[in-house]
């Protein structure tokens, strides 16, 4: 399947599952990148599992990190069952900002 066709497939599937538009590019790119690297366990082939989990409420698109406890160099965060591709990036950006402030 050509990459653009795979991208269109992912966008269509996740729009039908009510994934917010601002999360679609990151989710789709992450799945496609994994598939292109041959890591099918994290690629577009898991879309049927993600669909089941979104429909059942195990995964909840649109969630963002909430910080439960924080110091100047650490944070304990909860993703609230949000999409790992987006909430992990939020956590990474938080960690990078803390590292910049204390380097």
C-alpha positions in Angstrom: 0.0 0.0 0.0 1.5 3.4 -0.9 2.2 5.6 2.1 -0.3 8.3 1.2 -3.0 5.7 0.8 -2.1 4.3 4.3 -2.1 7.8 5.7 -5.6 8.5 4.2 -6.8 5.2 5.7 -5.6 6.1 9.2 -7.0 9.5 9.0 -10.4 8.2 7.9 -10.5 5.4 10.6 -9.5 7.7 13.4 -11.9 10.5 12.3 -14.7 8.0 12.4 -13.6 7.1 16.0 -13.9 10.8 16.9 -10.2 11.4 17.5 -9.8 15.2 17.7 -8.2 16.8 14.6 -5.3 18.1 16.6 -4.3 14.6 17.6 -4.8 13.0 14.1 -1.4 14.0 12.6 0.7 12.8 15.5 -1.2 9.5 15.9 -1.2 8.8 12.2 2.5 9.7 11.7 3.5 7.6 14.7 1.6 4.5 13.3 3.0 5.0 9.8 6.5 5.5 11.0 6.4 2.3 13.0 5.0 0.4 10.0 7.6 1.8 7.7 10.3 0.7 10.1 8.8 -2.8 10.1 7.6 -2.6 13.7 4.1 -3.9 13.0 3.3 -4.2 16.7 3.1 -0.4 16.9 2.1 0.4 13.3 -1.2 0.7 11.4 -1.9 -3.0 11.9 -2.9 -2.2 15.5 -5.7 0.0 14.3 -8.4 -2.6 14.9 -7.2 -2.9 18.5 -7.2 0.8 18.9 -10.7 1.0 17.5 -11.9 -1.6 20.0 -10.3 0.2 22.9 -11.6 3.6 21.9 -15.1 2.2 21.5 -14.9 0.4 24.9 -13.5 3.5 26.6 -10.2 1.9 27.4 -8.6 4.7 25.3 -10.1 8.1 25.4 -9.0 10.5 22.6 -8.7 14.1 23.5 -7.2 13.6 27.0 -4.2 15.5 28.1 -1.8 15.0 30.9 -2.8 16.1 34.4 0.0 16.7 36.8 -0.6 15.0 40.1 2.7 16.0 41.8 5.5 18.3 40.6 8.8 19.6 41.7 11.2 21.9 39.8 12.8 18.8 38.2 10.2 16.1 38.3 6.5 15.5 37.6 4.1 12.7 38.2 1.5 12.8 35.5 -1.6 10.9 34.6 -2.6 10.5 30.9 -6.2 9.7 31.8 -6.4 6.9 29.3 -5.5 9.3 26.5 -3.7 8.3 23.4 -0.1 7.3 24.2 1.2 8.9 21.0 0.0 12.3 22.1 0.2 12.2 25.9 3.8 10.8 25.9 4.8 13.7 23.7 3.3 16.1 26.2 5.3 14.4 29.0 8.5 14.6 26.9 8.0 18.3 26.3 7.5 18.8 30.0 10.6 16.9 30.8 12.6 18.8 28.2 11.5 22.1 29.7 12.4 21.0 33.2 15.9 19.9 31.9 16.4 23.3 30.2 15.6 25.1 33.4 18.1 23.1 35.3 21.0 22.6 33.0 
